[in-house]
Amino acid sequence: MDLQISGKRALVSGSTKGIGFAIAYELAREGARVVINGRQPQAVAEAVERLRGLVAGAEVAGVAADLSNPAGIATLTAAVPQVDILVNNLGIFAPAPFADIPDSEWQRFFDTNVMSGVRLARHYLPGMTAADWGRIVFISSESAINTPGEMVHYGMTKSAQLAVSRGLAQSCAGTGVTVNAVLPGPTRSEGVGEFFAKLAAEQGIPLEEMERRFFAEGRPTSILKRMIDPAEVAALVAYVCSARAAATTGAALRVEGGIVSTIC
């Protein structure tokens, strides 16, 4: 299927690895001109070269900027003033007992997971509206609906992304700009892999057993019963970013393996 985005400029925040890189790869395969973002210049440069190696002829650029603060947003938007496709993928997570989460951590999670996307959308939306074409996608999580007791602050930010994406979509009514949220489930990204490996080592069990226990005890409603591959998330995101998804807007689209048990 031709997604009809060849030549479109796409920015994927937090895309040096994991789901973000997988999304950048899918968009580049479809001919989009991709901008990769991360905090560390070396990581960004390595990701750009990796993507160029994977997709022959890909037009790829990279901008190193910490998008959790306005200064980083300014750095990125100065380097990339306009885009056709914005994928707000940047996000952090960490388990912590609710009583042990200080105000500073609540603020850090909100600034990183929510305000980065808010600020980027605020900058790029006027250009999309003027062109009467644009795609904004927030990478949320099944945790937006199933708030995890071990990461309440993370779940809060993912729920906030749903509110922002829906409200922003409504503000774009009657235009060629769509805004959607995509909700992945537990995904085998580098960060999640390291997290599970640490838990397995602490409990003295194999990684495979750690993952089995996670789905049996932590996410028992999962139908998939396995970790999701980043490419499986990226496939849905690429479609949502495409010209073919023009009638999909204001939606919360799940790619979470059936963990969310409600039909709607």
C-alpha positions in Angstrom: 0.0 0.0 0.0 1.3 3.4 -1.0 0.8 5.7 2.0 1.2 8.8 -0.2 3.6 10.7 2.0 6.7 10.7 -0.3 8.4 14.0 0.1 6.6 15.0 3.3 8.8 16.2 6.1 8.3 14.2 9.3 9.7 14.9 12.8 9.7 12.0 15.3 10.7 13.1 18.8 12.8 10.8 21.0 13.7 8.6 17.9 17.2 7.5 18.3 16.0 4.0 19.3 13.0 1.9 20.3 9.5 2.8 19.0 10.7 6.2 17.9 13.4 4.8 15.6 11.0 2.1 14.3 8.5 4.9 13.3 11.3 6.9 11.7 12.3 3.8 9.7 8.7 3.2 8.5 8.2 6.8 7.4 11.5 6.8 5.6 10.6 3.6 3.8 7.5 5.5 2.5 9.7 8.3 1.1 9.1 10.9 3.9 12.0 13.2 4.7 12.6 12.2 8.3 14.1 14.3 11.2 15.4 12.2 14.1 15.7 13.7 17.6 17.4 12.8 20.8 19.2 14.5 23.6 22.7 13.3 22.9 24.5 14.5 19.6 26.4 11.2 19.3 23.2 9.1 19.6 21.4 11.3 17.1 24.3 11.0 14.6 24.5 7.3 15.0 20.7 6.9 14.5 20.8 9.0 11.4 23.6 6.9 9.9 21.8 3.7 10.9 18.6 4.8 9.2 20.5 5.9 6.0 22.0 2.4 5.9 18.7 0.7 6.3 16.8 2.7 3.7 18.7 3.4 0.5 18.3 7.0 -0.6 16.6 8.1 2.5 16.6 11.8 3.3 17.4 11.9 7.0 18.4 14.7 9.3 19.0 14.8 13.0 18.7 17.5 15.7 20.0 17.0 19.2 17.8 18.8 21.7 16.3 18.1 25.1 12.6 18.6 24.5 11.6 18.6 28.1 12.2 22.3 28.3 11.4 25.4 26.2 15.1 26.0 25.3 15.3 22.5 23.7 12.1 23.1 21.8 13.5 26.4 20.5 16.7 24.6 19.3 14.7 22.1 17.4 12.2 24.4 15.9 14.9 26.8 14.8 16.6 23.9 12.9 13.4 22.5 11.6 10.9 25.4 11.2 8.1 23.5 9.5 7.0 19.9 9.2 4.0 18.0 7.6 4.1 15.2 10.1 4.7 15.4 13.8 5.0 12.3 15.9 5.3 13.1 19.6 7.0 9.9 20.8 9.3 11.3 23.5 8.6 9.7 26.8 10.1 8.5 30.1 8.9 5.9 32.6 10.1 4.5 35.9 8.3 2.5 38.6 8.0 4.0 42.0 5.6 3.7 45.0 3.1 6.6 44.9 4.1 7.8 48.4 7.8 8.1 47.3 7.2 10.2 44.2 8.2 13.9 45.0 6.7 16.9 43.3 9.8 17.3 41.2 9.3 13.9 39.6 5.7 14.6 38.8 6.8 17.8 37.1 9.6 16.1 35.2 7.3 13.5 33.8 4.7 16.0 32.8 7.3 18.3 31.2 8.8 15.4 29.2 5.8 13.3 28.3 3.1 16.0 27.9 4.6 19.5 27.4 7.1 18.4 24.8 4.2 17.4 22.5 2.1 20.4 23.5 4.9 22.8 22.6 5.8 21.1 19.4 2.2 21.0 18.2 1.7 24.6 19.1 4.7 25.6 16.9 3.9 23.3 13.9 0.1 23.4 13.8 -0.2 26.9 12.1 1.9 25.8 9.2 -0.1 22.6 8.8 -3.3 24.6 8.9 -2.1 27.1 6.3 -1.2 24.2 4.0 -4.5 22.4 4.8 -2.6 19.2 5.4 -0.9 17.8 8.4 -0.6 14.8 10.8 0.0 15.0 14.5 0.3 11.8 16.5 0.8 11.4 20.2 2.4 8.1 21.3 0.4 7.4 24.5 0.1 4.0 26.1 -2.4 1.5 27.4 -1.4 2.9 30.7 -3.5 6.0 29.8 -6.6 3.8 30.4 -5.2 1.2 32.8 -3.3 3.4 35.2 -0.5 1.3 36.6 -0.3 1.3 40.4 3.5 1.1 40.2 3.7 4.1 37.9 0.9 6.5 38.7 2.8 9.5 37.5 3.5 7.9 34.2 -0.1 6.9 33.7 -1.2 10.4 34.4 0.9 11.8 31.6 -0.4 9.2 29.2 -4.0 10.1 30.1 -3.1 13.7 29.6 -1.9 13.0 26.1 -5.3 11.6 25.2 -7.0 14.7 26.4 -4.6 17.0 24.4 -4.8 14.9 21.2 -8.6 14.8 21.3 -9.0 18.5 22.1 -6.4 19.5 19.4 -8.2 17.3 16.8 -11.5 19.2 17.6 -9.7 22.5 17.1 -8.7 21.4 13.6 -12.3 20.6 12.6 -12.9 21.1 8.9 -9.2 21.2 7.9 -6.9 18.7 6.3 -5.0 18.3 9.6 -5.6 15.2 11.7 -4.6 14.6 15.3 -4.6 11.1 16.9 -3.2 9.2 19.8 -1.7 5.7 19.5 -1.7 3.4 22.5 1.0 0.8 22.5 1.2 -2.0 25.1 4.4 -3.4 26.7 6.9 -3.1 23.9 10.3 -4.7 23.5 12.2 -1.4 23.2 15.8 -1.1 24.5 14.6 0.7 27.6 12.0 -1.8 28.5 14.4 -4.7 27.7 16.9 -3.3 30.1 14.2 -2.8 32.8 13.0 -6.4 32.5 16.6 -7.7 32.5 17.3 -5.8 35.7 14.2 -7.2 37.4 15.0 -10.7 36.3 18.6 -10.4 37.7 17.3 -9.0 41.0 14.9 -12.0 41.4 17.4 -14.5 40.1 15.2 -15.8 37.3 15.6 -16.0 33.5 14.4 -13.1 31.4 11.8 -15.3 29.7 10.3 -16.3 33.1 10.3 -12.6 34.2 8.2 -11.7 31.1 5.9 -14.7 31.6 5.2 -13.6 35.2 4.6 -10.0 34.1 1.8 -11.0 31.7 0.4 -13.5 34.2 0.4 -11.2 37.1 0.9 -7.6 35.9 -1.1 -7.6 32.7 -3.4 -10.6 33.0 -5.9 -9.3 30.5 -3.4 -9.4 27.6 -4.6 -11.4 24.7 -1.3 -11.4 22.9 0.6 -12.7 26.0 4.0 -11.4 24.7 6.0 -8.3 24.3 5.1 -6.2 21.2 7.8 -5.5 18.6 8.5 -1.8 18.0 7.9 -2.4 14.3 4.3 -3.6 15.1 3.6 -0.2 16.7 5.4 1.7 13.9 3.2 0.1 11.2 0.1 1.6 12.7 1.7 4.9 13.3 2.9 5.1 9.7 -0.7 4.5 8.5 -2.1 7.2 10.8 0.5 9.6 9.4 -0.5 8.8 5.8 -2.8 10.4 3.3 -4.9 7.3 3.4 -5.9 8.0 7.0 -7.6 11.3 6.2 -10.8 10.2 7.9 -9.1 9.1 11.1 -8.9 11.9 13.6 -9.6 12.5 17.2 -9.0 8.8 17.8 -7.2 6.8 20.5 -5.9 3.8 18.5 -4.8 0.7 20.3 -1.8 -1.5 19.5 -1.6 -3.0 23.0 -2.2 -6.7 22.5 -5.7 -6.7 24.0 -4.8 -5.6 27.5 -7.6 -3.0 27.5 -10.6 -5.2 27.9 -13.3 -2.6 27.1 -14.7 -2.7 23.5 -14.8 1.1 23.1 
